Amino acid sequence: MSKKLFIICFVLACVLGSIPLVKALAQTTPLSDQQITLIKDNCVSSRNTLNQLHVSDALLRVNMGQVYESMSTKLMDKFDSRISYNSLSNSDLVAVSKEYVSTLDEFRLDYIAYEAQLSLALKIDCEKKPADFYDAISVAYKGRNQVHDDVLKLNQHIDKYQLALDKFEKDYQAIAEGSKK
């Protein structure tokens, strides 16, 4: 692996991230002497980049988490309840809402695991333990990708809810038109 390619991969691993709180240290990746030197030489800048990522991800998670939570509690739940209260059929909307809440729960858990792994990586002295540092970042990278996948799923559920809402509206209007005749 060329020096330039390794640096790019290393920085990408630092900037991206992913989950399970599996002890990454137990699975040390064999690194060449050149790779170890690169990690040690770029230790300070890598840690700074990871710290910035850690802070920005935390802020983004809080903001997005509030938006996703509001979608569920303030929009979906309330609308579904209102439709049910009025004895109208809302099974499609409820089904999508349940999927959404389940995915939101996964998002929360996956983010917690990612954040914990990133914190673990930041505690490793990359000058003394470059392979452990690299492995911890690799695990964090996978966790961050899982969080990203969860966000994509949440957005898909929002789109599904919109489709179910459009169908409900169309069905309701057809019923309303039929009762006028």
C-alpha positions as CSV (number, residue, x, y, z in Angstrom):
1,M,0.0,0.0,0.0
2,S,1.5,3.3,-1.0
3,K,2.1,5.9,1.7
4,K,-0.4,8.4,0.2
5,L,-3.1,5.7,0.0
6,F,-2.5,4.6,3.5
7,I,-2.7,8.2,4.8
8,I,-6.0,8.7,2.9
9,C,-7.4,5.5,4.3
10,F,-6.3,6.3,7.8
11,V,-7.8,9.8,7.7
12,L,-11.1,8.4,6.3
13,A,-11.1,5.9,9.1
14,C,-10.6,8.7,11.5
15,V,-13.3,11.0,10.0
16,L,-15.9,8.3,9.5
17,G,-16.8,5.7,12.1
18,S,-18.8,2.8,13.4
19,I,-20.0,0.7,16.3
20,P,-20.0,-2.5,18.3
21,L,-18.3,-2.1,21.6
22,V,-16.4,-5.2,21.0
23,K,-12.9,-5.0,22.3
24,A,-11.1,-3.9,19.1
25,L,-7.8,-4.3,20.9
26,A,-8.2,-8.1,20.9
27,Q,-8.1,-8.1,17.1
28,T,-5.0,-6.1,16.4
29,T,-4.6,-5.5,12.7
30,P,-1.1,-6.4,11.4
31,L,0.4,-3.1,10.3
32,S,3.6,-2.6,8.4
33,D,6.4,-0.5,10.0
34,Q,5.7,2.2,7.5
35,Q,2.0,2.3,8.5
36,I,2.9,2.4,12.2
37,T,5.3,5.3,11.6
38,L,2.5,7.1,9.7
39,I,0.1,6.7,12.5
40,K,2.6,7.9,15.1
41,D,3.6,10.8,12.9
42,N,0.0,11.9,12.4
43,C,-1.1,11.1,15.9
44,V,-1.8,14.6,17.1
45,S,-3.6,15.7,13.9
46,S,-5.6,12.5,13.9
47,R,-6.7,12.9,17.5
48,N,-7.6,16.5,16.8
49,T,-9.7,15.5,13.8
50,L,-11.4,12.8,15.9
51,N,-12.1,15.2,18.7
52,Q,-13.7,17.6,16.3
53,L,-15.8,14.8,14.8
54,H,-16.8,13.7,18.2
55,V,-18.1,17.1,19.1
56,S,-19.8,17.8,15.8
57,D,-21.4,14.3,15.8
58,A,-22.8,14.8,19.3
59,L,-24.4,18.1,18.3
60,L,-25.8,16.7,15.1
61,R,-27.1,13.6,17.0
62,V,-28.9,15.8,19.5
63,N,-30.5,18.0,16.9
64,M,-31.4,15.2,14.5
65,G,-32.6,13.1,17.5
66,Q,-35.0,15.8,18.5
67,V,-36.3,16.2,15.0
68,Y,-36.9,12.4,14.7
69,E,-38.4,12.2,18.1
70,S,-40.8,15.1,17.3
71,M,-41.8,13.4,14.1
72,S,-42.9,10.4,16.1
73,T,-44.5,12.0,19.2
74,K,-45.8,15.3,17.9
75,L,-46.9,14.3,14.4
76,M,-47.3,10.5,13.8
77,D,-48.6,9.5,17.2
78,K,-51.0,12.5,17.5
79,F,-52.4,12.1,14.0
80,D,-52.8,8.3,14.3
81,S,-54.6,8.8,17.6
82,R,-56.9,11.4,16.2
83,I,-57.8,9.2,13.2
84,S,-58.5,6.3,15.6
85,Y,-60.5,8.5,17.9
86,N,-62.7,9.4,14.9
87,S,-63.2,5.7,14.1
88,L,-61.4,5.9,10.8
89,S,-59.1,3.3,9.4
90,N,-55.5,4.0,10.0
91,S,-53.8,0.6,10.0
92,D,-51.3,1.6,7.3
93,L,-50.3,4.7,9.2
94,V,-50.0,2.8,12.5
95,A,-47.8,0.1,10.9
96,V,-45.4,2.7,9.4
97,S,-45.3,4.5,12.8
98,K,-44.4,1.3,14.6
99,E,-41.6,0.6,12.1
100,Y,-40.4,4.2,12.5
101,V,-40.3,4.0,16.3
102,S,-38.4,0.7,16.1
103,T,-35.8,2.2,13.8
104,L,-35.6,5.2,16.0
105,D,-34.8,3.0,19.0
106,E,-32.1,1.2,16.9
107,F,-30.7,4.6,15.9
108,R,-30.4,5.6,19.6
109,L,-28.7,2.4,20.6
110,D,-26.4,2.4,17.6
111,Y,-25.4,6.0,18.2
112,I,-24.6,5.3,21.9
113,A,-22.4,2.3,20.9
114,Y,-20.7,4.4,18.2
115,E,-20.1,7.3,20.6
116,A,-18.6,4.9,23.2
117,Q,-16.3,3.3,20.7
118,L,-15.1,6.7,19.4
119,S,-14.5,7.8,23.0
120,L,-12.5,4.6,23.6
121,A,-10.4,5.3,20.5
122,L,-9.7,8.8,21.7
123,K,-8.3,7.4,25.0
124,I,-5.8,5.2,23.2
125,D,-2.3,6.7,23.0
126,C,-1.7,6.5,19.2
127,E,2.1,7.0,19.7
128,K,2.4,4.1,22.1
129,K,-0.3,1.8,20.7
130,P,-0.7,2.7,17.0
131,A,-2.3,-0.7,16.0
132,D,-4.8,-0.5,18.9
133,F,-5.6,3.0,17.9
134,Y,-6.1,2.0,14.3
135,D,-8.3,-1.0,15.3
136,A,-10.5,1.2,17.6
137,I,-11.0,3.7,14.8
138,S,-11.9,0.9,12.4
139,V,-14.6,-0.3,14.8
140,A,-15.8,3.2,15.3
141,Y,-16.0,3.6,11.5
142,K,-18.3,0.6,11.2
143,G,-20.5,2.0,14.0
144,R,-20.8,5.4,12.3
145,N,-21.8,3.7,9.1
146,Q,-24.5,1.8,11.0
147,V,-25.8,5.1,12.4
148,H,-25.8,6.5,8.9
149,D,-27.8,3.4,7.7
150,D,-30.3,4.0,10.6
151,V,-30.8,7.6,9.4
152,L,-31.5,6.4,5.9
153,K,-34.0,4.0,7.2
154,L,-35.7,6.7,9.3
155,N,-36.0,8.9,6.2
156,Q,-37.5,6.0,4.3
157,H,-40.1,5.5,7.0
158,I,-40.9,9.2,6.8
159,D,-41.5,8.7,3.1
160,K,-43.6,5.6,3.7
161,Y,-45.7,7.5,6.2
162,Q,-46.2,10.3,3.6
163,L,-47.4,7.7,1.1
164,A,-49.7,6.1,3.7
165,L,-51.0,9.6,4.6
166,D,-51.7,10.4,0.9
167,K,-53.6,7.1,0.6
168,F,-55.6,7.9,3.7
169,E,-56.5,11.3,2.4
170,K,-57.5,9.9,-1.0
171,D,-59.7,7.2,0.7
172,Y,-61.2,9.7,3.1
173,Q,-62.1,12.0,0.3
174,A,-63.7,9.2,-1.6
175,I,-65.8,8.3,1.4
176,A,-66.7,12.0,1.9
177,E,-67.7,12.3,-1.7
178,G,-69.8,9.1,-1.5
179,S,-71.7,10.4,1.6
180,K,-72.6,13.6,-0.2
181,K,-74.4,11.8,-2.9
